[in-house]
Amino acid sequence: MLRTINVKKAAQHNLKNIDVRLPRQRLIVVTGPSGSGKSSFAFDTLFAEGQRRYIECLSAYARQYIDQMEKPEVESIEGISPSISIDQKTISLNPRSTVGTITEAYDFLRLLFARVGIPHCPQCGRRVGFQTVPQILERIREDYSGKQVKILSQVVKGRKGEYQRLFEKFRRKGFLRARVDGAFRELEDDIFLERHKTHTIEILIDEVMIVSGAEVRLEEAVSRALEFSKGELFLLGEGNNGRHFSLNLLCPVCNISLPTFEARDFSFNSPYGACLSCHGLGYEVRPDEWGRPEITETVCSSCQGSRLKIQSMAVKIGNLNIFEMSSLPADRLIEKISRINFPESRAIIGSRIRKEIEARLLNMVELGMPYLQLSRSASSLSGGEARRVRLAAQVGARLRGVLYVLDEPTIGLHQRDNKKLISLLKKIRDEGNSVVVVEHDEQTIRSADFILDLGPGAGEGGGFKVAEGTLEDIFESKDSLTSLYLKREKSISVPAERRKPTGWIKILQAEEHNLKHIDVAIPLSVITAVTGVSGSGKSTLVYDILYKRLLNDLFHGKQRVGRHQDILGTDQIDKIVAVDQKPIGRTPRSNPATYTGLFTPLRELFSKTAESRMRGYSAGRFSFNVAGGRCEVCRGTGVRRIEMHFLPDVFVTCDRCQGKRYNKETLAVCYKGKNISDFLEMTVDEAYEYVKTHPVLKHKLGTLKKVGLGYIRLGQPATTLSGGEAQRIKLAKELSRKNTGRTLYLLDEPTTGLHFDDVAKLLKVLSDLTDMQNTVIIIEHNLDVIKFCDYIIDLGPEGGEKGGYIVACGTPEMVAKEKKSYTGNFLTRVIGNKKISGCYGW
């Protein structure tokens, strides 16, 4: 077997036909400036080819149900393994997805409750015991005296199949009817069921009038029903009101029978376990103004947010039901489960399931997420949390011989927890896997077995192999920008003077989630960093309380604001802007030009040319999203999709417009010798030189240049942008708007996807913003950013229930002296004991 992964002439996106040899079963870090081709190499080349080859091993029948990836632009790749990726775009917005379902810990918890859980009566709460045949007969006689009832035996419950032999078996036994998926059918008829759908089949044993003299017939019907369905019986009374009886479980007081529980009875994604009112969502669902179902923020009144049926919620282990247990933070859940004493008869199976749950929870704790609950919705996770939750799931899978490709797993992780993450990556490596990490974190780069540095620039200026090898090999490279920062020959310096605030915003008695009734003062006209370990309450304070409250106050929003007493000083702010990590678009039609708003003035510029006026073209003529000026063969996409059925769909350049998106009449209109398609293919730097005499376009393009995005093409599909690029495009869009000097900017880890050198450019932009009397608040873990800020609010000391307090606040120099602050301890190493003007007297 090859000991290296050999890549020859990789040319995906901006890669310049590079040849790379990566050692197998090693921790490999791919680094370089933003836009240098790291994701193109790691994800669009290595991961894509590894997954494509694995899928090609499947049958043609299986492949037609899988979205297959295109073959990357590369001559050859040898020695590659099946691949798994954990990237920036894997945050699930599905309301049914939770931390527990992603890590599979909840699946094992469901199995634990099904096997060793103790059922209780959902009505009175008493522990439920077993019942006998005479008890069932007595209950039927008492409750259905003088009434006609149907006795049914449930022989199939929620399973897939056609069941032709089953119908034939009962037909031969002399039975005439069956209830199939809720509808009665004659067994003499041909009953065809869809093989791939789940079905429930109940054989009608007898119809009995519960009167004196019918005792023998009733007893025989009940006995046969219990025999066929292994102790289960379903009785259908007048008006089709059903009731379940079982030899297994019965409340002696309420006379409520409960079925034998299976793992699916504890799943909110299954009709057998999901709450009947909210269908397992936990919140009320109401139609919106267009009549479509919409999830509200009102907790379901039936299940109180648990998502499950009351029968499932009545099963307990250690006095807790499954919802209460999955609502515990991971570290407390480990303690709770470890203390459970299983009955001797179920000790072996209970211990095995517990081991699987504990392994997955321990992975979460090692990855710095001891505060997360299994019931936490995946859509509420930050980008960094979502990636680490998926990583925890992959570690729990215990695969061997796999290529893992990860995108900045340290995002959202405090410096204190980086060592745990790195040790976990090495654990995956030591189990016989190859681990490729796209990363900018210095600690991770220094811990790698092999480093691939791409660059030297971004976009067309990148895509070259600048350096490769061990850390010492990178240090020897004279062309590596990464090497200069690692050797401290280049660095982000501490500002010579800290700004002084012009006022304060004060949040009083913040208590949402884990915040402990804290009073927080935020200075205005300075850059403030909100720091702390993961789960300490940073996002809750900044977004759930401050941001939503200001949205409601300034723009008459209807946001549900996190609990607090009041916020003072908001009259000093007239606009609020939040820049988060979400993608700027999910379709190839979205691009930097459309998102930032510069495409509109660009189209207007073309509509004002002499050729356009002569032809009567308006600005709409130059849009590729509407009919008129676009190519109608490809509908303005520039490519045509050809379905290959068992192979990946092939995208070929449109033969009518040659990939230019527009028809020939539109392309005939030029500005300075370039048509609209030519402009979309230009980089920001190139387009700037053409239109710098037009104030609006000059301003918008200049802002993109300022945030370090001069290399991206105006028409580059949003789906190909990295997370860092997408966030800076959002920032550029906001910066291009009219400045009032009283704007509050909120940024959530803006260094995502940024190289050391790009961080320096970003800080220059934020500094310019603040010099215009605007206020900037950053949630950040990057020490280069934190030391640059004028003020720090450090939350903690831990995450979850142990967090939510203010550990330290003040200038970086003041926080560095706070011994209880983890952030302060790390700051001491990067700023030392420097005295800076403006540090004191606040």
N, C-alpha and C positions, 0 to 999 in steps of 0.2 A: 504493500500500500504506500502511496506517495506520502511523504512527510511534509510536503508543502502544498499550498494552493497556488497554482501557477496561472496568472492572468496575462494574456498577450493582447496588446493593442486595444485597450479599453478606450472607447470613444463616445460613451454615452454622454449626452448633453455637451458640456464644455470640456470633457476629458480629452487630452491631446495624445491619443494612441499610446497610452502608457503601459509599460510592462512591469508587473509586480509579482514578487514571490513572497507569500505570507506563510509563516510556519503554522502547521496544524496543531491543535490542542494547546494553544497559547492564548494569553490575553493580549489582544492587539488594539491599539488606540489609533484611530484615524483623526488627524487634526489639521489645522490650517485656517486661513482667514475665511470669513463668511462668504459663501459663493464661490469657493475655490474648487468645488467638485467632490466634497466629502460624501454627501448623501448620494450623489450620482454614482460614486464608486461603491460605497457600502451597501446601499439599499437597491438602487436601480440596476446595479451590475451583479454584485455578489449574491444578495438575497434573491433577486429576481431569477437568476440562473439556477440557484440551488432549489428554489421552489418549483420552477418550471420543469426541471429534470425529474423531480420526485413525482409531480403530477403526471408526467408522460409515462411513468411506470404503471399507472392505473389503467383500468380497462376503458375502452372508448365509451362505454355506457356510463361509467362513473364520471368521466371528464366533462360530459355535456352538462352536468349539474354544478360545475365548479368554474368560477371566474378565473381564467388563466391569464398569466402575465406574458407580455410580449418578450421575445428574445432580445436581450440587450445588445447594444452596439459594441461587440467585442469579437475578436478573431477566434479566441479559444480560452476556455477555463478548464484546467485539469485539477483533480484532487478535491473537488468541492463536495460537500455533504448536503443532505436535506437541510433546509434553513428555516429559521423562525425569526421574525422581526418584532421588535418592540419600539415603535417610533412615536413621533409627536402627534400623529393623527389617529390614535387608537382609543381616544376617549369615547366611550359609548354614551349616546344620548337616549338610549332605550330606557324608559322609566322602569322596566322590569329587571334591569341589570343592576346588581349590587356587588359590594366587595366580596360577599360570601359566594355569590354565583361565579364571579370571575376566578377566584382562588380555588373554587370547588370545596372549600371548607364547609359551606352550607349544605352541600350535597351529602357529605359524611355526617353532618349534624342531623339531617333528616333521617338518615339511615339509623343513627343512634337512637333517636326518639321512637322510630318504628320498631326497633328490636328490644330496647330495654326501658322505654318510657312507661310510666304508670298512668293509665287512663283515669280521669275523674269525670263526674257528672257535669256537663256544661251548664246545668240549671242550678243545682244546689252545691256543687263543689265537692261532694263526697267521693271517696275512692270507689271505683266501679268494680264489681265482682262478677263471677261467672253465673249463668243461669242454666236450668235443666229443661227438658222437654215438657214435663208436667207444668212448670212455671209458665212456659210460653203458651200452652193450651189454656191455662187458667186466665192469663191476661187477655187472650183473644176473646174468650167467652164473655168476660166482664165488659170489655170495651166495645164489642161489636154484636152484642145480643140483639137478635131479631133483624140483623142486617145481612145482606148478600156480600160476600168477600171473594176475591180471587187470590189463590195461594200460588205464588210463583217461586221458582228456584233459579237463582242467578248463577248460570253456569259459565258465563264470560263477562268480565268486568273491565272495560276500557282497554281491550287488546286488539291488535291489528290482525287481519286475516279474512278468508272467505267463508270458512266453517261449513263447507258443504257436507263433510263427513259427520259433523256434529248434528246437523239437521236430520240427516239420514238415520243416525243412531236413535234419536228420540222419536222419529216417525215410526221406526220399527217397534219401538216400545209401546206404541199405541197412543202417543200424545198428538193432539190435533192442532194446537196453537202455541205461538211463542210471541213474546214482546221483544222486538228488535229495535234498538235505539229509540225506545219510547213509543213505538207503534206496533199494534198487534198484527201478526201475519199468520196465514194458514200454512201449516207445515206441508200440506199436500201440494201447495204451489211451489214453483221454482223461485227460490230466494237468492238473488245475486248481491253480494256485498263487495264493496271496493277493498281490494287487498291491502292498500297502503293507508287506510283510514282506521281509526280506533272504533270498536263497536262494543255494545253491551247487550247481552242476550239473556232473556229470562224465559224459561219454559213454564207455560201455564199448567200446573199440576191438576188443579180442580177449582170449580166455583161452588162454594158452600154457603147455604143459608144457616146462620148460627141460631138454631132453635133446638128445643128438646128433641132427642131422637137422632140428631146428626153427629153425636159425639164420635162414633166409630169412624165415620167418613172424614171428619175433620182431623182426627188423630192420624189416620193413614196418610192424608194429604200433607200434613205437617212433617211427618216422619220421612216421606219420600223427598220432599223439598229440601230438608236438612241433609239428607243422604247425598243427593246429586250435587249440592253446592258446598259440601264439607262444613256443615254447621251454620249456614247462613239461610235466611228466609226473608222473602219480600211479600208483604201483604198489601193488596190494593182494595180499598174500600169504596163506598159510594162517592161519586164525584171524582174518581181517580185520585183520591188522597192516599198516598203511599206511606207505609211504615215498615221499618226494618227491625227484624228479630234475629238474635244470634245466640248460639249456645255458649258464647264466650263472655260477653260483657253486658251487665244490666245494673242500673242504679236501683237499689232496693226501695228508695223513698219515692223518687219521681217516676219509676218504672220506664225509664228511657233506655232503650237498647242501643249499643254502639257497635259498629263493625270492627273487624280485626284491622288494625292500622297497618298501612304500607308506607314506604318512603314517599310516594307521590301524594299521600294525604297531607303532607307537610310542605308541599310545593305550592307557592303562590302563582306559578306558571302553569299549573295543571288544573283542569276543572274539578278534580277530585279534592283539591286542597284550597283552592282560591275562594276568597270571600264572594258570596253571591251578589253583593251589592256593588262593589267596586271592581270585581273580576281580578282581584289580586294586585291592584295598583296602590291601594292604601289611601287614596284620595278620591273625593267625589268627582264623577265625570258628568259634565253637562254639555249640551249642544252650544256651539258658538253662534255668532250672528249669521253664519252661512249654513247652519244646521249640522256641522261636523262635530264629532265628539271631542271635547277638550278637557284635559285634566286641570282641576282647580287646585288652589292651595288649601282648601278645606279638607280636614282629615275625615275619612269615611266614618260615619256615625255607627255603622254596624260592627266593623272590626276594630275601630279606634286606631287605625293605621297599621295594624298587624298584618294585613293582607290575607289572613287565613280564616277559614270557617271556625265557628265556635267549638265544634267537636274536636278539631285539631288542636286548638288552643287549650283544651282541657287536659291534654296529655302532659305530664310533668316529669322532670328529672331533677332531683335535689330541690324540690319546691318551686322550680322555675319552668315555665312553658318555653317553647322553642323561640318565640318572639322575644321574650325577656332575656333569654340566654344570648341570642344573636345581637341584642342591643347593648351588651357589655363590651367595653373596650377590649382589644385583643389581649393585652397583658392580664387583665382581670379574668377574662374568659379562660385563659390557660390555668390560672389558679383554681377557678371554680371546677373545671373539668377534672383536674388532677386529684381533687378531693372527693370525687364521686365514688361511692362504694357500690359495686354492682352485686345483685343477687348471685349466689354461687352457681346457679344453673345457667346464668347468662354472662358470667365473668369473662370467659374466653373471648366471645364475640364482642362484648362491650369494650374490652381492653384493646382489641385490634383496631376497632373504629376510633377509639380515643387517640391512639397513637398517630393515626392519619390526620386527625383534626389538629393535634398539638404541633405536628411537623409544619403544617401550613401556617399556623398562627405564629410559631417561632420565626419563620421566614419573614413575616410581616414586622415583627418586633426588631429583627436584625436589620431590616431595611428602614428603620426609623419611623415606623408607623404603629407604635403600641397603642395609640389613642383611637385608631379606626375601629368601628363596629362592623360586624358582618352584614348588618341590616342597612348600612349606609349606601345611599343611591350612588351609582357610578357617575351619573351626570353632575353630582355635587363635588366631585373630586377635582383638585387642581391638575394641571398637565403632568407635573412631576409625580404626584400621588398616583395618578392613573397608570403611569409607566411602571412605577415600582410595584403596584398591586399586580400587574400582569407579569412582572418579573418574579414575584413571589409565587405565582401560579406555575410558572415554568420550572422553577427550582423544585417545587412540590411534585412535578411530573416525573422527575428523576430520569430524564432521557440520557442516552449515551450516543456519541458519534454524531452530534448535531452541530450545525453552524448557527450560533446565536448572533444576531445583529441588533445592537441597541443604540438608540439615539439619546444622548445626554441623560443618562440615568440619575446624575447628581442634581438635576434641576429640582428645586423645591426642597433640597436636603441641606440641613445646617452642616457647617464644617465639622461639628462634633461627631456627626453620624457618617461622614464619608468613609472612615476606616471600616465600618461595618459593611457598607455597600461593597467596597473593594474586596474585602475578605469573602463576601458572598459570590462575587464574580470569579474569584480565584477558585472557590469551591466548585462552581459549575465547570471551570476549566479542568480541575483535577479529576472530575468524573468522566473525563474522556471527550470533552467538547471543545470546539474552537469558539472563542468569544471575540467578536469585532465590535468595538465601541467608538462611535463618533462622539468626541468629547473635547471640551476646552478647559476643564478643571485641572489645575496644576497638579494636585495630589494624585489624581487618576493617571495623568500622563506619566508622572514619575514612577508609578507602580506597574506600568505596562511591561510585558516581556518584549514587545516589538512595537515600534512607532512608525506610522506612515504619515509624513507631512506633505500636504499638497499646497499648491500655490503657484507662483509667489503672490499673485493678486487675486482678484475676484472676477467672475464672469469670463469674458474672453481673455482677460489677463491671467486667468488661473487655469486649472486642469493639468498642470505639470507636476511631476514627482520631484519635489524639492529635496527631500531627505528621507531615508528609511534605515531601520535598524534599532539597536538598543539606544538608551538615553545618551550614552557616551558618543555613539555615532551621530546622533542629532546635534550634539554640542559641537562636533567638528565641522558641521556644515556652515559655510559662509553665507549661503543664500536663504537660510531658514529664519523667517520672522519669529516663529515659535521659539527657536533656540535663543534668540536675543533676549526674549522675555524670561525664559527659564534660567538663563545665566545672569539675569538682573542687569544686562547691558542696556536694556530698555525697560521702562516701568511707568506705571501711572502714578504720578507724584501726588503727595498730599498738598492741598492748596495752601498758599502762603498766609491766607487770612480767611476766617470764617465769616459768612454774612450774618448780619444781625436782623432779627425779625421786626416787621413793622406792625405786628399785631398777633393775636392768638385766636384759634378756634378751640373751644373747650367742650369736650364730650363728658357729660355727667352720668355717673352710675350705669355704665355699660354692663349688661348682664346677659346678652344673647349667647347661646350655646355655653361655652365653658368660661366666658369672661366673668370675673369675680367682683361685680359692682365697682368697677374701676373708674376713676376720673382721669381723663387724658387731655393734656394741653398740646396742641399742634401749632407750631410757629408759622406765620405767613411770610411770604416773599423770600423763603429759603428752600433748600432741598432737604427733606426729611426722609430718613430710612426707618421703616418699621421692620424690626428684626426679631429673631427668636427661632427656636427649634420648630420642626414641623408639628402642626397641631396646637401651637401655643395661643392661637386666637387672632393672628395678624389679618387674615382675609375677613374674618367676622367683624373686626373693628373697622377696617378701612372700607370694605364693600357692603357688608350687610347692614351696617349702621350709618356711617358717614355718607357714603355714596348714595344709598337709597333715600336717605333723609333729604339730602340736597337736591336730588332729582325731583322729589315731591314738592319741596319748597320753591325751587327755581322754575320748574317746568310743569308744575301741576300734575306730577306723575301719580300713579296709583300703586306704588311699590309697597310690599310688606316690609317695613323697617324693623331691624333687630331691636330687641328690648333695651331701652335706656330711659333716663329721666328727661334729659334735654340736651340741646347743643347750642352753645352761645357763640356769638361772633360770626354767624353765617352771613350777616349783612355786609361783610367785607369781601364777599365772593359774589360774582355775577354770572359765572359760568363754570361748569364742571365737566371734565373730559376724562373718560376711563379708557385705557389702552390695555387690552388683555391678550391672552395667548391663542385665542380662537382663530381658525383659518379665515382669510378674507373672502373666500369663495370656494364652492365645492364643484364648480363646473369649469371646463376649459374656456368658456366664453368670458369669464371674469378675469381681468388682468390689471396690472398696475395703473394703466391709463384710465380704465373705466372706474376703478375703485377710488382713486384720488380725485376724480372729477376733471382731470385735464383733457380727457378725450372730447368733452363737449366744446370747450373753446378751440380745440384743434380742428374739430369738424366745422365749427363756425368760420375758422380761418380759411379753410378750403372752400366754403360756400361763398366767400367774398372775393375769390379770384375772378379775373375777367372771364375765364373759360366757363366757370360755374354760372356766373350771371348771364352769360350769353345763352347757356343751355337751360337756365331756369332751375338750377339745382339748389335745394335748401340744405341745411346742415344734416337733416335726416337721411339724405342721399348717401352720406359717408358713414352710416352705421351698418355694421355687419350683422346686427340682430333683427333688423326689419327688412321686409321686402322692398325692392326699389333699386338700391345701389349694390346690394350683395349678390354674390353668385348663387343662383337658385338651385344649381345641381347639388352643391354641398351645403346649401343654406347658411353660408357665411362662416363655415368652420375651417375651410381650406383642405379638409381631408374627407374621404369617403370610407365608410365602415363596411367591410365585406365579412359576412358571417361564414365561418368555416366549420360550424357544428362541433365536431369532435376535437378540433384544434382551436387555439386562441383566435379571436376575431382579428382580422388584418385591417390596418388603417393605411390606405394608400392616398397619395397626393391627388387632389381633384384634378382630372385631366382637362376640365373646362377652364378653371382659373389658375391652374398651376400652383395651387396653395396660397394664392394671394387674397382669397376671401371675397373679392369684389368682381363685378362684371367689367368688361373691357371699356364700357362708356364711363364708368366711375373712375377707372384707373387712368383714363386719358387726361384727367384734371391733375395738374401738378402745381406745387409751390416750391420755388427755387429748384426746379428740376426733379423733385421727388413727389411721388403720388402718396395717397393715404396708407397704402400697404407698406411702402418703403419706410414711412415714419413709424409704423407699428413694429417693424423689424429693427429699428434703431435702438441703441442703448440710450439711457437718460443723458449721458455726457454728450453723445453725438447730436441728439435732438436739441439739446440746450443751445448749441452753437448755431443751429438753423433758425430758432425762433426767439433768440434773446432780445430782439427788438420789440417783442410783444409782452407787455408787462404781466398779464395774467399767467401766460404760459411760462415765462421766465421765472416767476415767483414759485409756481408749483414744481417745476423741474429743479429749480435751485434748492428747494426744500428737500427733495429726494436726494440730491447730491450731498446736501449737508448731513443727512443721516447715514451717509456711506453707501448709497444705493445707485451710484452713477453707472454701475456696470450692468444693471438689469435692463432687459428689453421692454419697451412700452407695452407690447402686445404679448408678453410672456404669460402663458396660462397660469392662473392662480394655483392650480393643483400641483405645479412643479416648484413652487416657492417653498423654501425652508421655513420653519417656525420663526426663526430670528428675522428673516426677511419680511415675513407677513406682519410681524409686530412693528417693524420699523416703517413699513408702508402705512400702517394705521397711524403711527406717530406723525409721519410726514403729512398725512391728510389733515390732521388736527392742527399742525403747525402752520399749514398754508392758509388757515382761516384768519380772519381779522383779529388782531391782538387787542385785548382791552386792558391788560395789565392787572386784571383782577380774576384771572382764571386759575382754577385748581385742577392740576393734572394728577391722575392716579395711574401708576404703572405697576403691573404685576410681573415681577422678575423680568425686566426688559433686557437682561443680558442673555436670555435664552438664545442659543445658537450663535453667540458672538465670541469671536477670537479676542485675545488680549488687546490687539490693536484696534479692533472695532469698538470695544468697550470705551477706549479713550475718545473715539469720535463721538460716541453717544453721550458721554459725560460733557463734552464741549457743547453739544446741542442743548442739553438740559441746563447747563450753566448759563447759556445765552437767554433761555426762557426765563430763568429766575432773575437775571439782571434787568429784565423788563417788568419787574415787580410781580411776576406770577409765582404761584406756589406749586411745588412738586413734591408728591409723596410717593415713595417707592417701597414696595415690598421686595426685599432682596436678601440673598445669602452671600453674594459675591463680595469678598473683603475689599477688593479694589474700589467698588462702588460705595460701600459703607464708609470707608475711610475718607472718601471724597465729599460725603454729605456734610451739611452744616449742623445737623441735629439728628439724634437717634432716639427712637422709642423701642426699647428691648422688652419683649413679652416672654413669659415663661413661668417658672424656670424649666418646666417640662411640657410635654404635649398632652392633650386630652384633659382629664379631670385634674391633673397636677399642674396644668397651665392656667392661663387667663389672668395672671398677675403682671403688674409692671415691675420688672426686675431692675431696670436702670433707664434713665433718660438724661439727655444732655448732649454736649458735643462729643465727637468720637474720643477725644482725649479724656473727657470725664467718664465716659462709659468704660474705657479701657482700665480705669482704676477700680471698677466695681468687681470684686473678687467672686461674687455670686453669679455673675453674668458669664455664660459660655461665650457669647459674642465678644464681651470685653476681654476675655482671656486670649482669644484669637487676634483681636485688634492690637493688643500689646505687641504681638510679634511683627506687625506690619507698620506701625507708626512709632513704636518705641516710646520714649519719654519726651517727645518734641513739644515745645511750647509754641502755641500759635496765637497770633493776635485775634481777639474776639472770642476766645474760649471761655472767659469767665465774665461774671457780672450780669448774667442773664437772669 
